[in-house]
């Protein structure tokens, strides 16, 4: 009798699922995601990538804000080089198509979003591909991983932003898919072989031998392909470590496990590949940094020196030691947190149960180990952010898939089974919660910083002098001016202002570099000095102080600031609403007044950033236009409110008319003090009240009937036409039409 047998897919073969269609769908999905994001998250999204990229693409005199990290060589230039190439390509495309300056500005803003959307989609695709490697082709675990990735609110909120952590996450998951996992699982091959020979009675021995032979052959093929896999994996891993030095924790953990579980021959191959691939990436990074900085430097070493030796990371905040367990993982996973915790626990607790599942179980154990080791190591650093452990999110999705399938698949596979109705309701609730959180954080919360820069671009297009060249020569040309009285880096900069002729300044927050411990304790940056005493800061740091403020915008005077050491009073003054009472008192004698306002957020953990974003300007015409617009909106809101009240009354009256004879009955819920006669009288009034006519006329000499007189005595004199509603038309006495003599007598 032949034995039915379906060979297991070797690990080196690609999955049989329609991978191309999945990748295209993910790219389309992330493109929608990228252009749906309207909110502000982290300054590093712009100042660690787009601002240096703007400088590389267009030159130093184009108004890019280069922060202290770039001036002290803490960052690698490889990440900004990607966006610099996109800026150049977008600029040449705009010049070739001869588009307007406004269209060119939108194109330059959209280019980084488009590139990051593709990078994010590649990360999602390889997360699913890696889940296929772990759980098998077309398995429920792989599709559950893909669904969790697509529906994760953090992925929707963060993955399409131009943060180095987002590129790091994509590079990490692609490299993990290429990592030779069979080396890490080779130490327990004998155990798996023993399990086959010791199967329970009644198991077909020939089938077990076939499975053992197939598994061992696939392992041998995969081991032979391991050096080729390392050629692809290690460069990506090295690039991720260059972008974010903390990424080395992932690869140090995996390399340590592989070192303990491999033979000396495999260790020599691993060391050789690490040296070759690492040296190649370091050479490329060093050359790029030499061209960017102008001298030889090694940013990863500088990063460790400033953040650990000088403890400058504490300047930007410190957190509790348990931050990643109590805040980091909950923010990353949201509603998926319970399933990820269960998946971690089950993976670290259980052991392999079969030879066929041996490598997959070993992969899951190592992924769970990485998810525990990296947060523990980063907890030793005082400054913590959830995006530092962002590369672990794809691994957590993979580990959360089995509990997710175990809990929800019975409810999905049996939709008519009433026992699983609570689970279906829980699934619907979790999906809706994810959608609400994703839409709120990307469309509503902290949307003001991007909106105000769009407003400034529009004002520059109205008032600024456009250069005849494709790129203005320098920021000293005539244009509008803007000043941001906000905490440092509260908005994007030149990547969204775009026009170099927008002369803008903002409060800075340079860290205490090369200072002693006592000096660091007393150090206050420019933003701190302003919020400590706004009046003193404006008197000492503004050109003319508080006594001499301009009366007209600079684009009408064509004047320049005579003192470059001081901030000039701008045409547009931007600040958060919590500062409005203070500035209204300090600038009450100036020409500044509100000319625009946008909603930012309903709450904020930083008291300095609470409230709307308010824009004051010097142009009286803009102030008048804004007041008219404001009054129009208020009147429109009142009209809508009045219309809703009228509609509610009309609906209530219509419902009373539809009730018919039920309205004639006295209410049983009336108070004891109300008489039955009063209840009847009110019911009759509500039932037979006539509709207002367009025109009515009553002759003064007309005699009232007996019935009308009776109704007048009981308080229903105004209901003169109610009898016609009770009695049919043929019983109603016909009124005689008066003659012409009677009318004019």
C-alpha positions in Angstrom: 0.0 0.0 0.0 1.4 3.4 -1.0 1.9 6.0 1.7 0.3 9.4 0.9 3.1 11.9 1.4 3.4 15.6 0.8 7.0 16.8 1.1 7.7 19.8 3.4 9.0 22.9 1.7 12.8 23.3 2.2 13.7 26.5 3.9 15.7 27.9 1.0 12.7 27.9 -1.4 10.5 30.9 -1.7 6.8 30.8 -0.5 4.3 29.7 -3.1 1.8 32.4 -2.2 1.2 35.3 -4.7 4.0 37.4 -3.4 4.0 39.9 -6.2 0.4 40.8 -5.7 0.8 41.1 -1.9 3.8 43.4 -2.3 1.9 45.7 -4.8 -1.1 45.8 -2.5 1.1 46.7 0.5 2.7 49.5 -1.5 -0.6 50.9 -2.5 -1.8 50.6 1.1 1.2 52.4 2.5 1.0 55.2 -0.1 -2.5 55.9 1.1 -1.1 55.7 4.7 1.8 58.2 3.9 -0.4 60.9 2.4 -3.1 60.4 5.1 -0.6 61.4 7.9 -1.3 65.0 8.8 0.2 65.1 12.3 3.5 65.9 14.0 5.3 63.1 16.0 9.0 63.6 16.5 11.4 66.4 15.4 13.9 63.7 14.4 11.6 62.9 11.5 12.8 66.2 9.9 16.0 67.3 11.6 17.8 64.0 11.4 16.9 63.2 7.8 15.2 65.9 5.7 17.1 69.0 6.8 20.6 67.6 6.1 19.2 66.1 2.9 18.0 69.6 1.9 21.5 70.9 2.5 23.1 68.1 0.4 20.7 68.6 -2.5 20.5 72.4 -2.7 23.5 73.8 -0.8 24.3 75.4 2.6 22.7 78.8 1.8 19.2 77.4 1.2 18.0 77.7 4.8 18.2 74.1 6.1 18.4 73.8 9.9 21.5 71.7 10.8 21.3 70.7 14.5 24.1 70.1 16.9 24.2 66.4 16.2 25.3 67.0 12.6 27.8 69.7 13.7 29.4 67.2 16.1 29.3 64.3 13.7 26.9 62.0 15.6 24.9 60.9 12.6 25.7 59.0 9.5 25.1 60.7 6.2 23.8 57.6 4.5 20.2 58.2 5.5 20.0 61.8 4.3 21.7 60.8 1.1 18.6 58.8 0.1 16.3 61.8 0.5 18.8 64.2 -1.1 18.7 62.1 -4.2 14.9 62.2 -4.2 15.0 66.0 -3.7 17.3 66.3 -6.7 15.2 64.1 -8.9 12.0 66.0 -7.9 13.7 69.3 -8.6 14.7 68.2 -12.1 11.3 66.8 -12.8 9.6 70.1 -11.8 12.1 72.0 -14.0 11.4 69.6 -16.9 7.6 70.0 -16.6 7.8 73.8 -16.0 5.4 73.6 -13.1 4.5 76.5 -10.8 6.5 77.2 -7.6 3.5 76.0 -5.5 3.4 72.7 -7.4 7.1 72.3 -7.1 6.8 72.8 -3.3 4.1 70.1 -3.1 6.3 67.8 -5.2 9.3 68.3 -2.9 7.1 67.6 0.2 5.6 64.5 -1.4 8.8 62.8 -2.6 10.1 61.7 0.8 6.7 60.4 1.8 6.5 58.3 -1.3 9.9 56.8 -0.8 9.2 56.0 2.9 5.9 54.4 1.9 7.7 52.0 -0.4 10.2 51.3 2.4 7.5 50.6 4.9 5.6 48.3 2.4 8.8 46.3 1.9 9.1 45.9 5.7 5.5 44.7 5.9 6.1 42.3 3.0 9.2 40.7 4.6 7.4 40.5 7.9 4.9 38.2 6.2 7.6 36.4 4.3 9.5 35.7 7.5 6.3 34.5 9.1 5.9 32.1 6.2 9.4 30.8 7.0 8.4 30.3 10.7 4.9 28.9 10.3 4.9 27.4 6.8 3.5 28.3 3.5 -0.2 29.4 3.4 -0.4 28.9 7.2 -2.9 30.7 9.4 0.0 32.1 11.5 1.6 33.8 8.5 -1.7 35.5 7.4 -2.4 36.4 11.0 1.0 38.1 11.1 0.2 40.1 8.0 -3.2 41.1 9.3 -1.7 42.3 12.6 0.9 44.3 10.7 -1.6 46.0 8.5 -4.0 46.8 11.3 -1.5 47.9 13.9 -2.1 51.6 14.8 1.6 52.2 15.5 2.5 51.0 12.0 -0.1 53.3 10.5 1.1 56.2 12.6 4.9 55.8 12.4 6.0 53.5 9.6 5.7 56.1 6.7 7.6 58.8 8.6 11.1 59.7 7.6 12.7 58.6 10.8 15.9 56.6 10.8 14.1 54.0 13.1 11.6 53.2 10.3 14.4 52.4 7.8 16.2 50.5 10.5 13.1 48.4 11.1 12.8 47.5 7.4 16.5 46.6 7.1 16.3 44.5 10.3 13.3 42.4 9.2 14.8 41.8 5.7 18.1 40.8 7.2 16.4 38.4 9.6 14.6 36.7 6.8 18.0 36.1 5.2 19.8 35.0 8.3 21.0 31.3 8.3 18.7 30.0 11.0 19.7 26.4 10.4 23.1 27.1 12.0 21.4 28.2 15.2 19.3 25.0 15.3 21.9 22.5 14.4 22.9 21.6 18.0 19.7 19.8 18.7 19.5 17.7 15.5 20.3 14.6 17.4 17.5 15.2 19.8 15.1 15.6 17.0 16.4 12.3 15.4 15.8 10.5 18.7 12.3 11.8 18.8 11.6 10.2 15.5 12.9 6.8 16.6 10.9 6.9 19.8 7.5 7.6 18.5 4.4 6.1 20.0 3.3 2.6 19.0 1.0 2.5 16.1 2.9 5.2 14.1 3.9 4.3 10.7 7.7 3.8 10.8 8.1 4.2 7.0 6.4 7.7 7.1 8.6 8.9 10.0 11.7 7.8 8.1 10.5 9.7 5.0 9.9 12.8 7.1 13.3 12.5 8.7 15.1 12.1 5.4 13.3 15.1 3.9 14.1 17.3 6.9 17.7 16.3 7.0 18.1 16.9 3.2 16.5 20.3 3.5 18.9 21.2 6.4 21.9 20.1 4.3 20.7 22.2 1.4 20.1 25.2 3.6 23.5 24.8 5.3 25.2 24.7 1.9 23.4 28.0 1.0 24.3 29.7 4.3 27.4 31.6 3.1 25.3 33.0 0.2 22.6 34.0 2.6 25.2 35.7 4.8 26.4 37.7 1.8 22.9 39.3 1.6 22.1 39.4 5.3 25.2 40.9 6.9 25.4 44.1 4.7 21.8 45.0 5.6 22.5 44.3 9.3 25.7 46.4 9.2 23.8 49.3 7.5 21.1 49.1 10.2 23.8 49.3 12.9 25.4 52.3 11.1 22.1 54.1 11.1 21.2 53.2 14.7 24.1 51.8 16.8 21.6 50.3 19.2 20.6 47.8 16.5 23.8 45.9 17.2 22.0 44.4 20.3 19.9 42.3 18.0 22.7 40.9 15.9 25.0 40.4 18.9 22.3 38.2 20.5 21.7 36.2 17.3 25.5 35.9 16.6 26.1 34.7 20.2 23.5 31.9 19.8 24.9 30.9 16.4 28.4 30.8 17.8 27.4 28.5 20.7 25.5 26.1 18.4 27.8 25.8 15.4 31.0 23.9 14.6 34.4 25.6 14.3 34.2 25.4 10.5 30.9 27.4 10.5 32.3 29.8 13.0 35.2 30.6 10.7 32.8 31.2 7.9 30.7 33.5 10.1 33.7 35.5 11.2 35.0 35.9 7.7 31.7 37.1 6.4 31.3 39.6 9.3 34.7 41.1 8.6 34.2 41.3 4.8 30.6 42.7 4.8 31.2 44.9 7.8 34.3 46.4 6.3 32.6 47.1 3.0 29.7 49.0 4.7 32.1 50.9 6.9 34.1 51.9 3.9 31.1 53.2 2.1 29.8 55.0 5.2 33.2 56.6 5.8 33.5 57.9 2.3 30.0 59.4 2.4 30.7 61.0 5.8 34.0 62.4 4.5 32.2 64.1 1.6 29.4 65.4 3.9 31.5 66.6 6.8 34.6 67.6 4.9 37.0 65.5 7.0 37.3 61.9 8.2 35.1 60.9 11.1 33.3 57.9 12.6 29.8 58.8 13.7 28.9 55.6 15.6 31.9 56.2 18.0 31.0 59.9 18.3 27.4 58.8 19.1 28.4 56.6 21.9 30.9 59.2 23.3 28.3 62.0 23.5 25.4 60.0 24.7 27.2 57.8 27.2 30.4 59.5 28.2 29.0 63.0 28.4 25.4 61.8 29.2 23.8 64.3 26.8 20.9 62.1 26.2 19.6 62.9 29.7 19.3 66.5 28.5 16.3 65.4 26.4 14.6 63.6 29.3 14.9 60.5 31.4 12.5 57.7 32.1 11.9 55.0 34.7 13.8 51.7 34.3 10.5 49.8 33.5 9.6 52.3 30.7 9.8 49.7 27.8 7.7 47.1 29.7 5.0 49.5 30.9 4.9 52.1 28.1 7.1 51.0 25.2 5.4 47.6 24.4 1.9 48.9 25.1 2.4 51.8 22.6 3.9 49.5 20.0 1.2 46.7 20.2 -1.9 48.5 21.6 -4.7 45.9 21.4 -2.3 43.1 20.4 -0.4 43.4 23.7 -2.1 40.4 25.5 -1.5 38.1 22.5 2.2 39.2 22.2 2.8 38.6 25.9 1.2 35.1 25.7 3.2 34.3 22.6 6.4 35.3 24.3 5.6 33.2 27.4 4.6 30.1 25.4 7.6 30.4 23.1 10.1 30.6 25.9 8.4 27.9 27.9 7.6 25.2 25.4 10.0 22.8 23.7 10.2 21.2 20.3 7.6 18.5 19.7 8.7 17.2 16.3 11.5 17.1 13.9 9.5 19.0 11.2 8.9 21.9 13.6 12.4 22.0 15.0 13.9 24.8 13.0 10.7 26.9 13.2 10.6 26.5 17.0 14.3 27.4 17.3 13.6 30.6 15.3 10.7 31.6 17.5 12.8 31.0 20.7 15.6 33.2 19.3 13.2 35.9 18.3 11.7 35.9 21.8 15.1 36.1 23.3 15.9 39.2 21.2 12.6 40.8 22.3 13.6 40.3 25.9 17.4 41.1 25.7 17.1 44.4 23.7 14.7 46.2 26.1 16.6 45.1 29.1 19.8 46.5 27.7 18.2 49.8 26.6 16.7 50.1 30.1 20.1 50.8 31.5 20.1 54.1 29.6 18.3 57.0 31.2 16.8 58.5 28.0 14.2 56.1 26.5 11.8 56.4 23.6 9.4 53.9 22.2 10.9 54.2 18.7 14.2 52.8 20.0 12.6 49.3 20.2 10.6 49.8 17.0 12.7 47.1 15.1 11.2 44.5 17.5 7.6 45.1 16.3 7.7 42.7 13.4 9.1 40.0 15.7 6.3 40.6 18.2 3.7 40.3 15.4 5.2 36.9 14.5 5.2 35.7 18.1 1.6 37.0 18.7 0.2 35.1 15.7 -0.3 31.6 17.3 -2.4 33.0 20.3 -4.2 35.2 17.9 -5.2 32.3 15.7 -6.0 30.1 18.6 -8.4 32.6 20.1 -10.2 34.0 17.0 -10.0 31.4 14.3 -12.8 29.2 15.7 -15.1 32.3 15.7 -14.2 33.1 12.1 -14.4 29.6 10.8 -17.8 29.0 12.4 -19.7 32.2 12.0 -23.1 30.7 12.8 -22.0 28.9 15.9 -23.5 30.9 18.8 -20.9 29.8 21.3 -18.2 31.9 19.6 -20.3 35.0 19.4 -18.4 36.8 22.3 -15.1 36.2 20.5 -16.5 37.7 17.3 -17.6 40.7 19.1 -14.2 41.1 20.8 -12.5 40.8 17.3 -14.8 43.5 15.9 -14.1 45.7 18.9 -10.3 45.3 18.6 -10.4 46.1 14.9 -12.5 49.2 15.4 -10.4 50.3 18.3 -7.3 50.1 16.1 -8.9 52.0 13.3 -10.1 54.8 15.7 -6.7 55.1 17.3 -4.9 55.2 13.9 -7.2 57.8 12.4 -7.1 60.0 15.5 -3.3 60.0 15.8 -2.7 60.7 12.1 -5.5 63.1 11.2 -6.4 65.0 14.4 -3.8 64.9 17.3 -1.0 67.4 16.9 -1.9 68.4 13.3 -1.2 72.1 13.8 2.6 72.1 13.1 2.1 70.9 9.6 -1.0 73.1 9.0 0.8 76.3 10.0 3.7 75.7 7.6 1.2 75.2 4.8 -0.4 78.6 5.8 3.0 80.3 5.7 3.8 78.9 2.2 0.5 80.3 1.0 1.2 83.7 2.5 4.7 83.7 0.9 3.1 82.9 -2.5 0.8 85.9 -2.0 3.3 88.4 -0.6 6.8 87.1 -1.3 8.9 88.1 -4.3 9.4 85.1 -6.4 12.9 84.6 -8.0 13.2 84.1 -11.7 15.5 81.3 -11.1 14.5 77.7 -10.4 16.1 77.9 -6.9 16.6 81.2 -5.2 20.3 82.1 -4.5 20.1 82.6 -0.7 17.7 83.2 2.2 18.7 87.0 2.2 16.4 87.7 -0.7 13.1 89.5 0.0 10.3 87.4 1.3 8.0 87.1 4.3 9.5 86.5 7.7 8.3 84.3 10.5 9.2 83.8 14.1 8.3 80.7 16.2 8.0 81.4 20.0 7.6 77.7 20.7 9.7 75.0 22.4 12.5 74.1 20.1 11.8 71.9 17.0 8.0 72.1 17.5 7.5 72.2 13.8 9.3 71.0 10.7 11.6 73.4 9.0 12.9 73.9 5.4 11.6 70.6 4.3 8.0 72.0 4.6 8.7 75.8 4.4 10.4 74.9 1.1 11.0 78.5 -0.1 14.4 79.7 1.0 13.1 83.3 0.9 10.9 82.6 3.9 13.2 84.2 6.5 12.3 82.3 9.6 13.8 81.9 13.1 12.9 79.7 16.1 14.0 79.2 19.7 16.9 76.8 19.9 17.8 74.1 22.5 21.5 73.4 22.2 22.7 70.8 24.7 25.5 71.6 27.2 28.4 70.3 25.2 31.8 70.0 26.9 30.5 71.5 30.2 31.2 70.4 33.7 28.5 68.7 35.9 27.8 71.8 37.9 27.4 73.9 34.7 25.1 71.2 33.2 22.9 71.4 36.3 22.5 75.2 35.9 22.3 75.3 32.1 19.2 76.8 30.4 18.8 76.7 26.7 17.2 79.5 24.7 13.7 78.0 24.8 14.0 77.6 28.6 15.1 81.2 29.0 12.1 82.4 27.1 9.6 80.4 29.1 11.2 81.3 32.4 10.7 85.1 31.7 9.1 86.0 28.4 9.2 89.7 29.0 12.9 89.7 29.8 13.7 87.5 26.9 11.9 89.7 24.4 13.5 92.9 25.8 17.0 91.4 25.5 16.9 89.2 22.4 14.6 91.1 20.0 15.7 93.9 17.8 14.3 97.0 19.4 13.0 95.2 22.5 9.4 95.7 23.4 9.4 99.4 22.8 10.2 99.5 19.1 8.1 97.0 17.2 7.5 97.3 13.5 4.2 98.8 12.2 4.2 97.3 8.7 5.3 94.0 7.3 8.9 93.7 6.1 7.8 92.6 2.5 6.4 96.1 2.1 9.4 98.0 3.6 12.2 95.9 1.9 14.4 96.4 5.0 16.9 94.1 6.6 17.7 93.4 10.2 20.7 95.6 11.2 21.8 93.4 14.1 22.3 89.7 13.2 22.9 88.8 16.8 19.2 89.6 17.7 16.0 88.1 16.4 14.1 90.5 14.2 10.4 91.1 14.8 8.8 89.0 12.1 5.8 89.5 9.8 4.2 86.4 11.3 4.6 85.5 15.0 3.7 81.8 15.7 3.0 80.4 19.2 0.8 78.0 21.1 -2.4 79.3 22.6 -1.3 78.9 26.2 1.1 81.8 25.6 -1.5 84.1 24.2 -2.5 85.9 27.4 1.2 86.7 28.1 1.9 88.0 24.6 -1.3 90.0 24.5 -0.2 91.8 27.6 3.4 92.4 26.4 2.5 93.4 22.8 -0.7 95.3 23.5 0.8 98.5 22.1 2.2 96.9 19.0 0.5 96.3 15.6 0.4 92.6 16.0 -3.0 90.9 16.0 -4.4 87.6 15.2 -4.7 86.7 11.6 -4.9 82.9 11.6 -5.5 80.0 14.1 -5.6 76.3 13.8 -6.5 73.5 16.1 -3.5 71.5 17.3 -4.7 69.0 20.0 -7.1 68.6 22.8 -4.4 67.6 25.3 -0.6 67.5 25.5 1.9 66.2 28.0 4.0 69.3 27.6 2.2 72.4 29.1 4.1 74.7 26.7 2.5 73.0 23.7 -1.1 73.0 24.8 -3.9 74.7 22.9 -4.3 75.9 19.4 -1.5 77.3 17.2 -2.0 81.0 16.8 -0.5 83.3 14.2 -0.2 87.0 14.7 0.8 89.3 11.8 1.4 93.0 11.1 -0.7 93.2 7.9 -4.0 95.0 8.9 -5.8 93.7 5.8 -5.1 90.1 6.8 -6.3 90.9 10.3 -9.5 92.3 9.0 -10.0 89.4 6.7 -9.5 86.9 9.5 -11.9 88.8 11.8 -14.6 88.7 9.1 -13.9 85.1 8.4 -14.1 84.4 12.2 -17.4 86.2 12.5 -18.8 84.4 9.5 -17.9 81.1 11.0 -19.5 82.0 14.3 -22.7 83.2 12.5 -22.7 80.0 10.4 -22.4 77.9 13.5 -25.3 79.8 15.2 -27.4 79.4 12.1 -26.8 75.7 12.0 -27.6 75.4 15.7 -30.9 77.4 15.1 -31.8 75.2 12.2 -31.3 72.1 14.3 -33.6 73.5 17.0 -36.3 74.3 14.4 -35.9 70.9 12.9 -36.3 69.3 16.3 -39.5 71.3 17.0 -40.9 70.4 13.5 -40.1 66.7 14.1 -41.8 66.8 17.5 -44.9 68.5 16.0 -45.0 65.9 13.2 -44.8 63.1 15.7 -47.7 64.6 17.6 -49.8 64.7 14.4 -49.0 61.1 13.5 -50.2 59.9 16.9 -53.7 60.8 16.0 -56.4 59.9 18.5 -53.8 58.8 21.0 -53.0 62.4 21.6 -56.6 63.0 22.8 -56.2 60.6 25.7 -55.1 62.1 29.1 -51.6 61.2 30.1 -51.4 58.5 32.8 -48.0 59.9 33.9 -49.4 63.3 34.8 -48.9 64.5 38.3 -51.8 64.1 40.8 -52.3 67.9 41.0 -53.3 68.0 37.3 -57.0 67.6 36.8 -58.5 65.3 34.1 -60.1 68.3 32.5 -56.8 70.1 32.1 -55.3 66.9 30.6 -58.1 66.6 28.1 -57.9 70.3 27.2 -54.1 70.2 26.5 -54.6 67.0 24.5 -57.3 68.6 22.3 -55.1 71.7 21.8 -52.1 69.7 20.8 -54.2 67.5 18.5 -56.3 70.1 16.7 -54.1 73.1 16.6 -54.4 74.5 13.1 -51.3 75.0 10.9 -50.4 78.7 10.3 -52.0 79.8 7.1 -50.3 82.1 4.6 -53.3 84.5 4.7 -56.4 84.6 7.0 -59.1 87.2 7.4 -62.2 87.3 9.7 -65.0 89.7 9.5 -65.5 91.6 12.7 -69.3 91.3 12.5 -69.3 87.6 12.2 -71.4 85.9 14.9 -69.8 83.0 16.8 -71.7 79.7 17.0 -72.8 78.1 20.3 -70.0 75.5 20.0 -67.4 78.2 19.5 -68.7 80.1 22.5 -68.4 76.9 24.6 -64.9 76.3 23.4 -64.0 79.9 24.3 -65.2 79.4 27.9 -63.0 76.3 28.3 -60.0 77.9 26.8 -60.1 76.5 23.2 -61.3 79.5 21.4 -58.4 79.6 19.0 -59.3 76.1 17.8 -62.1 77.2 15.6 -61.6 74.7 12.8 -61.2 71.5 14.8 -64.7 70.3 14.2 -64.0 69.7 10.5 -61.3 67.2 11.5 -63.8 65.1 13.5 -66.9 65.2 11.3 -67.0 64.0 7.7 -67.3 66.6 5.0 -70.9 65.7 4.1 -72.0 66.5 7.7 -70.3 69.8 7.8 -72.7 72.7 7.1 -71.8 74.5 3.9 -71.0 78.1 4.3 -73.0 80.5 2.2 -70.9 82.8 0.0 -71.7 86.4 0.9 -73.2 88.5 -1.8 -71.5 91.6 -3.2 -74.0 93.8 -1.4 -73.3 92.2 1.9 -69.6 92.6 1.4 -69.7 96.4 0.7 -72.7 97.4 2.9 
